[in-house]
Structure formats: C-alpha cells, structure tokens
Amino acid sequence: MKRIIAFFLILVISAGLLAGCGSGGGDAEESGNSASSDGSRTLTIGIPQSSAISSYTKDNGFTDYLQEKAGIELKFYYFSSTPSEYRQQLALMCSANQELPDVLLGISLEHYTMNQYGEDGYFLDLTELIEKYADNYKKALAALKETDPEVATYASEKVKNTNNGAIYGMPRVMPIATDSLQSLMHINKNWLDQLGLAVPTTLDELENVLQQFASNDLNGNGQNDEIAMIGGAGVRDYIINAFVYFQDTAFNVTDGKVWDPVYTDEFRQALIYGNDLVKKGLYDSKSFTITTNGELRNLISPVNAPSKVGVFTGLSTVMTNVNSPAIGEFTVMPALADATGKGGYMIIGERQVDWSGFITKDCEDPELAMKFLDLFYDDETVSRQRHGVEGVDWVRYDGTNGSGTKSYVKQINSEAFFEGKSTWGGNMLGILTDYNYLTVSEEAATERIAQTQRLVKETWDLMHAAREAEERAVHLVYTPEEYSVREEKQNLATTYLVEQITLFFAGEKDPSDDAQWNEFLDTLTGLGRKELLDIAQHAYDRK
C-alpha cells in the first residue's frame, strides 16, 4: 500500500471513523461513465455534499445549467463536506480498490498528495487533455498571469510532478475578496454616535469604546444587556496583529529570514492584553462557549428587537439575520495602530490556491471529463456557481464592484448561495476573479443588499489602505521529505497553538505566569513548530 493511503488509513482508524467514512452514495450510479437511458452521455462526479443543498439532481439551477451547457447527464457520488473526512474516504476507496467516480470536484488536495495519487495510478495525467480541450482554462490562466504572475506560476507550473512532469489536477484559485480578511471586524456606529465617539484606531481607544458600550443602555431597551465585543478567532487575531504580524498557519519573513511570531515578547503582550479585556467583561466570555453562528446572529441582530452587540467579527451577511435591519447599524473597523514596532497589521489572506478537479482511472471518456472540468474556468460558470441562476438571482451589468474594479455581476438575490436550490453551496473549481465573482456595488435591489454593498465598499477601502507584511512564507513547494514533516507536525502544532491562544484569552491560563508561558512554548516546540519553521525556510529559499 502506498504511503499516502496508509497515512490516511491510520487517521481514519485513530479517529474511529473506519465504519462510516467510505459510505458515499449517489442519486443513481455511484461511479462509472456510461450512456444514460435516453442515449446521452453521462459523467459521475464525486463532490463534498453540503447539508444546505436540498437536492443536487432535482430542480437545482446549477446542475441544470451544467447539464445543458455540456450536453451530458450528471450523476453524483457524495463525499463528506469535511475536508479531513473526504480525504479519508478517498484513501479508503483507493486502498479497497473501489471504483472511483469519473471526476472528483471540490475535493481539495495539496499538490504533493495529488501527485502521490497520480503516481499510484488513481488520477490521470491531464497534460495532453489540457492542451487539446481546456481553452477556457488556458484563457483564464493567461489573464491571471497579467494580474498575479506569482500565483499563476504556482498554479500552473509548480503543480507539475517533479518526477515525470505530469499534471494530475486542475486548480481552484480564489480572488483576494472581502472575505479574505481574517479579522473582519464590525462596530455598531449607532452606539458610537450616541456616545459622540469615533471608530477606535488604537488599543487605548478600543478599550475606552468597549467600556462605554458595556456601561450604557445604548440599545434603549431599559436593560443592562449590552455586549461590548463578541466573536471567535477573528477578534483574537485582530488584537494580536496590533502587537505583531500573525497568521497561525504561515510564518513571517524579514529580509529573506523566516521567523515565528509566537516566540516573541510582542505575541505574549497581545495575549496579556486580550486576557485583561475578558477579565474586565469587555470581550464577552460567551465568545469561547458559543458553537454556532445562529446563536451569535440572535445576539447581533435579533428579529423584532434591538441589537445587543457593539463589536463582532465575521461576514456581515453570515453573522446577521436576514429579517433584521441590524446590518445597517454597523460599520467596519480598520486595523489597530502599531503598539510595539512590530504590529499594526490587517491580515489579508493570500489568494487561496489548491487542486480540486481530477479525472480518475475509472473514467471511460477522459475527453468528455476534461471538457466538463474546463467549463468551470468560463466566467459564466464561475458566476453561476457563486451567485445562482442568471436572470433570477443575478443579472449581467456593466459596473464596478466594491474593490473599484470592473464587474459584470449584479445580485438580485443575495441569499442564493445559501438557499440550496440555485448552487452547490461551494466554489468547486475555477479561477475566480473580481470580475466574475464579486458583485457590483450600485443600484442594489433591496435594503439588505444595499447595506451589504456598503460594508463591502468600506472593507475594500480598508484593505487598500491597510499595512501588510512585505514578505510572507506562502505558496511554498515542499520536497517529499519536507512534506512528510508537515504531514506529521502541521495539524498537531497548529491545533495546539489555536487552542492555547483561546485558553490564554479566556483566562483559563495566565499569559503573565512565566511557568505557564514556558510550558506552552516548550510543548509547541515538542510538537514540531520549530521543525516546521526550518522546512519553511528551505522552501522559501527555493522560491
């Protein structure tokens, strides 16, 4: 058994998932390419199944579009929606020599894992198929090279297998959209106006605003129920980055030297500050116990009641109820000013690049499969998988989106992505851009869309003005030996780090206590954090 499959099998067994992870299923055939009953050609695709989608086959606008555009019938094999689980399912299917769907779509793999499946014969080499049948992909890639040559090279050249030059997968490239902000913070402008205060821009101003929010009846309901600030990791990252640039899965770089902010005094200061906010009741302790967005929505935007929240993190459309006007009360917050000489940053995620389109060994018509995958690089398909049915959920419009760049998509139904009948509830594949992914910001059809577009515009303005790190250890290509270390260490070390940040903020551990702090750093080192730093340096040097 090949090593990549054996590794996932160990994960499955250790997680107690062996009995259930392989139980994918389809609406008709589970795999295999064949003619349908009416003589049309059929493809079976394996996709992560979203619980938000009522049906992939009956009255689904995106399925109907793809079938008509490609002139085929689609059948589905369903994988778990959780990446760790669908990767385990795939490993189990391969180890058991089960027949695979013709195409895997939306199954995100790193290039090393993808290449292992290719070398083992489970995925086809797509090189010739791309050259012959992937005109949309080549056009989209050429456009990407004009706007972001580094990402284009990473997606198209560095994906190639170093042993044989093969290309085993198609990339999914996300734009630097407003949801790339890892600490998207919103503050209640109505409350600020009542107090005569401005949006805070420093740590001292933030604490003063939160104190005022917590001690006044700003929602006017006669109760002392105001929550100054609430939210998960986004709040914590926002505070940390006032002290030092920090992304939990990526290291910092200065003059070519890769370094880890977690081992700095500035990082510890950030946790002490956050811990103090919780002790004072200014960062609500429910942030560490609430487990669903629904619970937060009912605090931020209760229906038929005033908002209880002063500051929250996350996408406004996700964190506010549709039937509440509360979204109109909020404005976005800029990064806090540098507090240490190493901070003052807004974390804007790099373009997400992964590989999520594959043709398997069991596909009987690779030409048909490649033409199907290539559809996902057409602007219209990108827009439909994000925004829904053209003419119903969105219309073509020559306008400008919140980023200030050209867009042709104007939303009519901003909830189409989440409603379960117009899309597949995820961006499966393609090169997504501001032009085909983001919506125009003018002539909104409803008040909610108008408020959403206002916040998008404010967010883009902040992003354009934000201080960002000049160098980052991202889009790195690892050797097999380095990948083996990452495979073993990355998840454990990062999971532990995120857990400990939460415990220090929540007050379950004290970041001011030297013994507890040193124990944290020693454990993190023992889990391989410094080994990960070393291999990141080697990969960065080769970049």
C-alpha positions as CSV (number, residue, x, y, z in Angstrom):
1,M,0.0,0.0,0.0
2,K,1.3,3.4,-0.9
3,R,2.4,5.7,1.9
4,I,-0.2,8.5,1.3
5,I,-3.1,6.0,1.5
6,A,-1.6,4.3,4.5
7,F,-1.2,7.6,6.3
8,F,-4.9,8.4,5.8
9,L,-5.9,4.9,6.9
10,I,-4.1,5.5,10.2
11,L,-6.0,8.7,10.7
12,V,-9.3,7.0,10.0
13,I,-8.7,4.2,12.4
14,S,-7.3,6.5,15.1
15,A,-10.4,8.7,14.8
16,G,-12.8,5.8,14.9
17,L,-14.2,6.6,11.5
18,L,-13.4,3.4,9.6
19,A,-17.0,2.1,9.6
20,G,-18.6,5.3,8.2
21,C,-16.2,7.2,6.1
22,G,-16.4,5.1,3.0
23,S,-20.2,5.3,2.7
24,G,-20.6,7.8,-0.1
25,G,-23.6,7.4,-2.3
26,G,-25.2,8.9,-5.4
27,D,-28.7,9.7,-6.6
28,A,-28.2,7.0,-9.3
29,E,-24.9,5.3,-10.2
30,E,-22.1,5.6,-7.7
31,S,-19.4,5.6,-10.3
32,G,-18.7,4.8,-13.9
33,N,-19.2,6.6,-17.2
34,S,-21.9,5.3,-19.4
35,A,-24.8,6.2,-21.6
36,S,-28.0,7.2,-19.8
37,S,-31.4,5.7,-20.6
38,D,-32.1,8.3,-23.3
39,G,-28.7,7.7,-25.0
40,S,-27.0,10.9,-23.8
41,R,-23.5,10.8,-22.3
42,T,-23.2,10.6,-18.5
43,L,-20.5,11.6,-16.1
44,T,-20.4,10.6,-12.4
45,I,-18.8,13.2,-10.3
46,G,-17.7,12.9,-6.7
47,I,-18.3,16.1,-4.7
48,P,-18.4,17.1,-1.0
49,Q,-22.1,17.1,-0.1
50,S,-23.4,20.3,1.5
51,S,-26.2,20.0,4.0
52,A,-27.6,23.3,2.7
53,I,-28.4,21.8,-0.7
54,S,-31.9,20.2,-0.8
55,S,-31.1,18.3,-4.0
56,Y,-28.3,18.2,-6.5
57,T,-30.4,16.5,-9.1
58,K,-34.0,17.8,-8.8
59,D,-34.7,21.4,-9.7
60,N,-31.1,22.6,-8.9
61,G,-30.3,25.6,-11.1
62,F,-26.5,24.9,-11.3
63,T,-26.9,21.3,-12.2
64,D,-29.4,22.2,-14.9
65,Y,-27.0,24.7,-16.3
66,L,-24.1,22.4,-16.4
67,Q,-26.0,19.6,-18.0
68,E,-27.4,21.8,-20.7
69,K,-24.1,23.6,-21.3
70,A,-22.1,20.3,-21.5
71,G,-24.8,18.3,-23.2
72,I,-24.5,15.5,-20.6
73,E,-26.3,13.9,-17.7
74,L,-24.6,14.2,-14.3
75,K,-24.8,11.6,-11.6
76,F,-23.4,12.1,-8.2
77,Y,-21.2,10.3,-5.6
78,Y,-21.3,12.1,-2.3
79,F,-18.3,12.6,0.0
80,S,-18.4,14.2,3.4
81,S,-18.3,18.0,3.4
82,T,-15.4,18.0,5.9
83,P,-12.0,18.1,4.2
84,S,-10.3,15.7,6.6
85,E,-13.1,13.2,6.3
86,Y,-13.5,13.3,2.5
87,R,-9.7,12.8,2.2
88,Q,-10.0,9.8,4.4
89,Q,-12.9,8.5,2.3
90,L,-10.9,8.8,-0.9
91,A,-7.9,7.0,0.7
92,L,-10.2,4.2,1.8
93,M,-11.8,3.8,-1.6
94,C,-8.4,3.6,-3.2
95,S,-7.0,1.1,-0.7
96,A,-10.0,-1.1,-1.2
97,N,-9.7,-0.8,-5.0
98,Q,-13.3,0.5,-5.2
99,E,-14.4,2.0,-8.5
100,L,-13.9,5.8,-8.4
101,P,-16.3,8.4,-9.8
102,D,-15.2,9.7,-13.3
103,V,-14.4,13.1,-11.9
104,L,-13.6,14.4,-8.4
105,L,-14.7,18.0,-8.0
106,G,-14.3,20.3,-5.0
107,I,-12.1,17.7,-3.3
108,S,-9.2,19.9,-2.1
109,L,-5.7,18.3,-2.1
110,E,-2.2,19.7,-1.7
111,H,-0.1,19.2,-4.8
112,Y,2.1,16.6,-3.0
113,T,-0.9,14.5,-2.1
114,M,-2.3,14.9,-5.6
115,N,1.0,13.8,-7.1
116,Q,1.0,10.7,-4.9
117,Y,-2.4,9.7,-6.2
118,G,-1.3,10.3,-9.7
119,E,1.9,8.3,-9.4
120,D,0.0,5.5,-7.9
121,G,-2.3,5.4,-10.9
122,Y,-5.6,6.7,-9.4
123,F,-5.5,10.1,-11.2
124,L,-4.9,10.6,-14.9
125,D,-2.1,12.8,-16.3
126,L,-4.0,15.8,-17.7
127,T,-1.2,17.4,-19.7
128,E,-2.4,16.4,-23.2
129,L,-6.1,16.8,-22.3
130,I,-5.5,20.4,-21.1
131,E,-3.6,21.2,-24.3
132,K,-6.4,19.8,-26.5
133,Y,-9.6,20.6,-24.7
134,A,-9.1,23.2,-22.0
135,D,-9.4,26.5,-23.9
136,N,-11.3,28.2,-21.0
137,Y,-8.6,27.2,-18.5
138,K,-5.8,28.5,-20.7
139,K,-7.6,31.8,-21.3
140,A,-8.3,32.3,-17.6
141,L,-4.7,31.3,-16.7
142,A,-3.3,33.8,-19.2
143,A,-5.4,36.6,-17.6
144,L,-4.2,35.6,-14.2
145,K,-0.6,35.9,-15.4
146,E,-1.3,39.5,-16.2
147,T,-2.7,40.4,-12.7
148,D,-0.9,38.0,-10.4
149,P,2.1,36.2,-12.1
150,E,3.4,34.6,-8.9
151,V,0.0,32.8,-8.3
152,A,-0.3,31.9,-11.9
153,T,3.1,30.2,-11.9
154,Y,2.3,28.4,-8.7
155,A,-1.0,27.2,-10.0
156,S,0.3,26.1,-13.4
157,E,4.0,25.3,-13.3
158,K,4.8,24.3,-9.8
159,V,1.9,21.9,-9.8
160,K,3.8,19.7,-12.2
161,N,5.2,16.4,-10.8
162,T,8.9,16.8,-10.4
163,N,9.5,13.1,-11.2
164,N,7.7,12.8,-14.5
165,G,6.4,16.3,-15.4
166,A,2.7,15.1,-15.2
167,I,-0.2,17.4,-14.2
168,Y,-2.7,15.4,-12.2
169,G,-5.2,18.1,-11.2
170,M,-6.9,21.4,-12.0
171,P,-6.6,24.4,-9.7
172,R,-9.1,26.4,-7.8
173,V,-7.9,30.0,-7.4
174,M,-9.8,32.4,-5.2
175,P,-9.6,36.2,-5.5
176,I,-8.5,38.5,-2.8
177,A,-12.1,39.1,-1.9
178,T,-13.5,40.9,1.1
179,D,-13.9,37.6,2.9
180,S,-10.1,37.2,2.7
181,L,-9.9,39.4,5.7
182,Q,-9.1,37.1,8.5
183,S,-10.2,39.6,11.1
184,L,-13.2,41.3,9.6
185,M,-14.4,43.5,12.4
186,H,-17.7,45.4,12.6
187,I,-18.6,48.1,15.2
188,N,-22.1,49.5,16.0
189,K,-22.0,53.0,14.5
190,N,-25.3,53.9,16.1
191,W,-23.8,53.3,19.5
192,L,-20.7,55.3,18.7
193,D,-22.9,58.2,17.5
194,Q,-24.9,58.2,20.8
195,L,-21.6,58.4,22.7
196,G,-20.0,61.0,20.4
197,L,-17.1,58.7,19.8
198,A,-15.2,57.8,16.6
199,V,-14.3,54.3,15.4
200,P,-11.3,53.3,17.6
201,T,-7.9,53.0,15.9
202,T,-5.6,52.3,18.9
203,L,-5.7,49.8,21.7
204,D,-6.4,52.5,24.3
205,E,-9.3,53.8,22.1
206,L,-10.7,50.3,21.7
207,E,-10.7,49.7,25.4
208,N,-12.4,53.0,26.1
209,V,-15.1,52.4,23.5
210,L,-15.8,48.9,24.9
211,Q,-16.1,50.3,28.4
212,Q,-18.7,52.8,27.2
213,F,-20.6,50.1,25.3
214,A,-20.7,47.8,28.4
215,S,-21.9,50.5,30.8
216,N,-24.7,52.3,28.9
217,D,-28.1,51.3,27.7
218,L,-27.3,52.0,24.1
219,N,-29.9,49.8,22.5
220,G,-32.6,51.6,24.5
221,N,-34.5,48.6,25.8
222,G,-34.1,49.6,29.5
223,Q,-31.9,46.6,30.3
224,N,-28.3,46.2,31.1
225,D,-27.8,43.6,28.3
226,E,-25.2,45.3,26.0
227,I,-22.3,43.0,24.9
228,A,-19.3,45.2,24.2
229,M,-17.5,42.7,21.9
230,I,-18.0,39.1,20.9
231,G,-16.6,36.7,18.4
232,G,-14.1,33.9,17.8
233,A,-10.6,33.7,16.4
234,G,-11.2,36.8,14.2
235,V,-11.3,39.0,17.4
236,R,-8.2,37.4,18.8
237,D,-6.2,37.7,15.6
238,Y,-7.3,41.4,15.3
239,I,-5.8,42.1,18.7
240,I,-2.6,40.1,18.2
241,N,-1.9,41.9,15.0
242,A,-1.7,45.3,16.8
243,F,1.3,43.8,18.5
244,V,2.9,41.6,15.9
245,Y,2.1,40.2,12.4
246,F,0.5,36.8,12.9
247,Q,-1.2,34.1,10.8
248,D,-1.5,30.8,12.6
249,T,-0.5,28.6,9.6
250,A,2.1,30.9,8.0
251,F,5.4,32.2,9.2
252,N,6.7,35.8,8.9
253,V,9.6,36.8,6.7
254,T,12.1,39.7,7.1
255,D,14.9,40.2,4.5
256,G,14.6,36.6,3.5
257,K,14.7,35.2,7.0
258,V,11.6,33.2,8.1
259,W,10.6,33.7,11.7
260,D,7.9,32.7,14.1
261,P,6.0,35.5,15.9
262,V,4.7,33.1,18.5
263,Y,8.0,33.0,20.3
264,T,8.3,36.8,20.5
265,D,7.5,39.0,23.6
266,E,5.1,41.0,21.5
267,F,2.9,37.9,21.0
268,R,2.8,37.4,24.7
269,Q,1.9,41.0,25.3
270,A,-1.0,40.6,22.9
271,L,-2.4,37.6,24.9
272,I,-2.0,39.5,28.2
273,Y,-4.0,42.4,26.7
274,G,-6.7,40.1,25.4
275,N,-6.9,38.3,28.7
276,D,-7.3,41.6,30.5
277,L,-10.3,42.6,28.2
278,V,-12.0,39.3,29.2
279,K,-11.4,39.9,32.9
280,K,-13.0,43.3,32.6
281,G,-16.0,41.9,30.8
282,L,-15.2,43.9,27.6
283,Y,-14.6,40.8,25.4
284,D,-17.5,38.6,26.3
285,S,-16.8,35.2,27.7
286,K,-19.6,33.7,25.6
287,S,-17.2,34.0,22.7
288,F,-15.5,30.8,24.0
289,T,-18.6,28.8,24.5
290,I,-21.0,29.6,21.6
291,T,-20.6,27.0,19.0
292,T,-22.9,28.1,16.1
293,N,-23.3,31.3,14.1
294,G,-27.1,31.1,14.7
295,E,-26.5,31.9,18.4
296,L,-24.3,34.9,17.5
297,R,-26.8,36.1,14.9
298,N,-29.6,36.2,17.5
299,L,-27.4,38.5,19.7
300,I,-26.1,40.7,16.9
301,S,-29.4,41.0,15.0
302,P,-32.4,39.6,17.0
303,V,-35.6,39.8,15.0
304,N,-38.0,42.5,16.3
305,A,-35.6,43.6,19.0
306,P,-32.5,45.9,19.1
307,S,-29.0,44.6,18.7
308,K,-27.2,43.7,21.9
309,V,-23.7,43.8,20.4
310,G,-21.2,46.6,20.0
311,V,-18.4,44.8,18.1
312,F,-18.4,41.5,16.3
313,T,-16.3,39.7,13.7
314,G,-17.1,37.8,10.5
315,L,-19.0,38.4,7.3
316,S,-22.0,40.7,8.0
317,T,-24.3,38.6,5.7
318,V,-23.4,35.5,7.7
319,M,-23.5,37.0,11.1
320,T,-26.8,38.9,10.9
321,N,-30.3,37.6,10.4
322,V,-32.0,38.3,7.1
323,N,-35.2,39.6,8.6
324,S,-33.4,42.1,10.9
325,P,-32.4,45.7,10.0
326,A,-29.4,45.5,12.3
327,I,-26.8,45.1,9.5
328,G,-27.5,48.8,8.8
329,E,-26.2,49.8,12.3
330,F,-22.7,48.6,11.7
331,T,-19.5,49.9,10.0
332,V,-16.2,48.1,9.6
333,M,-13.1,48.7,11.7
334,P,-9.6,49.4,10.4
335,A,-6.5,47.6,11.8
336,L,-5.4,48.9,15.2
337,A,-2.3,51.1,15.2
338,D,1.1,49.6,15.8
339,A,1.5,49.1,19.5
340,T,5.1,47.7,19.6
341,G,7.0,48.5,16.5
342,K,6.1,45.0,15.0
343,G,2.4,45.4,14.7
344,G,-0.3,47.5,13.2
345,Y,-1.3,45.0,10.5
346,M,-4.5,43.9,8.9
347,I,-4.4,40.2,7.8
348,I,-5.4,39.9,4.2
349,G,-5.2,36.3,3.1
350,E,-3.2,35.4,0.1
351,R,-5.1,34.0,-2.9
352,Q,-6.2,30.5,-2.0
353,V,-4.8,28.0,-4.5
354,D,-5.5,24.3,-4.2
355,W,-6.2,21.5,-6.6
356,S,-9.8,20.3,-6.6
357,G,-10.5,18.9,-10.1
358,F,-9.4,15.4,-11.0
359,I,-10.1,12.7,-13.7
360,T,-9.8,9.3,-12.2
361,K,-8.5,6.0,-13.5
362,D,-12.1,4.7,-13.9
363,C,-13.2,7.4,-16.3
364,E,-14.1,5.9,-19.7
365,D,-14.3,9.2,-21.5
366,P,-11.4,11.5,-20.4
367,E,-12.1,13.9,-23.3
368,L,-15.6,14.5,-22.1
369,A,-14.4,14.8,-18.5
370,M,-11.8,17.4,-19.4
371,K,-14.4,19.4,-21.4
372,F,-16.6,19.3,-18.3
373,L,-13.8,20.5,-16.0
374,D,-12.9,23.2,-18.4
375,L,-16.4,24.7,-18.1
376,F,-15.5,25.8,-14.6
377,Y,-13.0,28.3,-16.0
378,D,-15.6,30.1,-18.0
379,D,-16.8,33.4,-16.4
380,E,-20.4,32.5,-16.6
381,T,-19.9,29.2,-14.8
382,V,-17.9,30.9,-12.1
383,S,-20.6,33.4,-11.6
384,R,-23.4,30.8,-11.6
385,Q,-21.6,28.6,-9.0
386,R,-21.3,31.6,-6.7
387,H,-24.4,33.7,-7.4
388,G,-27.0,31.2,-8.7
389,V,-29.4,31.3,-11.7
390,E,-28.8,34.1,-14.2
391,G,-31.9,36.3,-14.6
392,V,-33.3,35.0,-11.3
393,D,-30.5,35.5,-8.7
394,W,-28.3,37.9,-10.7
395,V,-28.1,39.8,-14.0
396,R,-25.4,40.9,-16.2
397,Y,-24.4,44.5,-15.6
398,D,-21.5,46.7,-16.7
399,G,-20.5,48.1,-13.4
400,T,-17.8,48.4,-10.7
401,N,-17.6,46.3,-7.6
402,G,-16.6,47.2,-4.1
403,S,-12.9,46.7,-5.0
404,G,-13.1,49.5,-7.5
405,T,-12.6,47.1,-10.4
406,K,-14.8,46.1,-13.3
407,S,-17.6,43.5,-12.6
408,Y,-20.4,42.1,-14.7
409,V,-22.5,40.6,-12.0
410,K,-25.3,42.4,-10.2
411,Q,-27.1,40.4,-7.5
412,I,-30.8,40.2,-7.2
413,N,-30.9,37.5,-4.6
414,S,-28.0,37.8,-2.2
415,E,-29.0,34.6,-0.4
416,A,-28.9,32.3,-3.4
417,F,-25.6,30.8,-2.4
418,F,-27.1,29.6,0.9
419,E,-30.6,28.7,-0.2
420,G,-29.9,25.2,-1.5
421,K,-31.5,25.2,-4.9
422,S,-29.5,27.6,-7.2
423,T,-25.9,26.5,-6.5
424,W,-24.0,23.6,-5.0
425,G,-23.1,25.6,-1.9
426,G,-19.4,25.9,-2.6
427,N,-16.8,27.1,-5.1
428,M,-15.8,23.8,-6.7
429,L,-13.3,24.8,-9.2
430,G,-12.1,27.6,-11.5
431,I,-10.1,30.9,-11.4
432,L,-12.3,33.3,-9.5
433,T,-11.7,37.0,-10.1
434,D,-13.2,40.3,-9.1
435,Y,-14.8,40.4,-12.5
436,N,-16.7,37.1,-12.3
437,Y,-17.0,36.5,-8.5
438,L,-17.7,39.8,-6.8
439,T,-20.8,41.8,-7.4
440,V,-21.4,45.4,-8.4
441,S,-21.9,47.9,-5.6
442,E,-24.5,50.2,-7.2
443,E,-28.3,50.1,-7.7
444,A,-28.9,47.5,-5.1
445,A,-32.3,45.7,-5.3
446,T,-33.1,45.6,-1.6
447,E,-32.1,47.5,1.5
448,R,-30.2,44.5,2.8
449,I,-28.2,44.2,-0.4
450,A,-27.6,48.0,-0.2
451,Q,-26.2,47.7,3.3
452,T,-24.1,44.6,2.3
453,Q,-22.6,46.5,-0.6
454,R,-21.9,49.5,1.7
455,L,-19.9,47.3,4.0
456,V,-18.1,45.6,1.1
457,K,-17.0,49.1,-0.2
458,E,-15.9,50.1,3.3
459,T,-14.0,46.8,3.6
460,W,-12.2,47.3,0.3
461,D,-11.2,50.8,1.2
462,L,-9.7,49.5,4.4
463,M,-7.9,46.7,2.6
464,H,-6.4,49.2,0.1
465,A,-5.1,51.4,2.9
466,A,-4.0,48.6,5.2
467,R,-0.5,47.9,6.3
468,E,0.6,44.5,5.1
469,A,3.7,42.4,5.5
470,E,6.0,42.9,2.5
471,E,7.2,39.2,2.7
472,R,5.2,36.1,3.7
473,A,6.1,32.4,3.7
474,V,3.2,31.4,1.4
475,H,2.7,29.4,-1.8
476,L,5.7,27.3,-1.0
477,V,6.5,24.0,-2.7
478,Y,7.9,21.3,-0.4
479,T,10.1,18.3,-1.2
480,P,8.7,14.8,-0.3
481,E,10.9,14.8,2.8
482,E,9.7,18.2,3.9
483,Y,6.1,17.3,3.1
484,S,6.5,14.2,5.3
485,V,7.4,16.5,8.2
486,R,4.4,18.8,7.5
487,E,2.2,15.8,7.3
488,E,3.2,14.7,10.7
489,K,3.6,18.0,12.5
490,Q,1.5,20.8,10.9
491,N,-2.0,19.9,12.1
492,L,-1.0,18.9,15.7
493,A,1.1,22.0,16.2
494,T,-1.4,24.4,14.7
495,T,-4.3,22.9,16.6
496,Y,-2.5,23.1,19.9
497,L,-1.5,26.7,19.1
498,V,-5.0,27.9,18.4
499,E,-6.3,26.1,21.5
500,Q,-3.8,27.7,23.7
501,I,-4.4,31.2,22.4
502,T,-8.1,30.7,23.3
503,L,-7.2,29.4,26.8
504,F,-4.9,32.4,27.4
505,F,-7.5,34.9,26.2
506,A,-10.4,33.2,28.1
507,G,-8.4,33.3,31.4
508,E,-8.2,29.5,31.8
509,K,-4.5,30.0,31.5
510,D,-2.5,33.1,32.6
511,P,-0.1,34.5,29.9
512,S,1.6,36.6,32.6
513,D,2.6,33.5,34.5
514,D,6.2,32.5,33.4
515,A,5.7,28.8,34.2
516,Q,2.5,28.5,32.2
517,W,4.0,30.5,29.3
518,N,7.2,28.5,29.2
519,E,5.2,25.3,29.3
520,F,3.2,26.5,26.3
521,L,6.3,27.3,24.3
522,D,8.1,24.0,25.2
523,T,5.0,21.9,24.3
524,L,4.6,23.8,21.0
525,T,8.3,23.1,20.2
526,G,7.9,19.5,21.1
527,L,5.0,19.2,18.6
528,G,7.3,20.3,15.9
529,R,6.7,24.0,15.4
530,K,10.4,24.8,15.0
531,E,10.9,21.9,12.6
532,L,8.1,23.4,10.5
533,L,9.9,26.8,10.6
534,D,13.1,25.1,9.3
535,I,11.4,23.5,6.3
536,A,9.5,26.7,5.5
537,Q,12.9,28.5,5.4
538,H,14.3,25.9,3.0
539,A,11.2,26.1,0.8
540,Y,11.3,29.9,0.8
541,D,14.9,29.9,-0.2
542,R,14.0,27.9,-3.3
543,K,11.0,30.1,-4.2
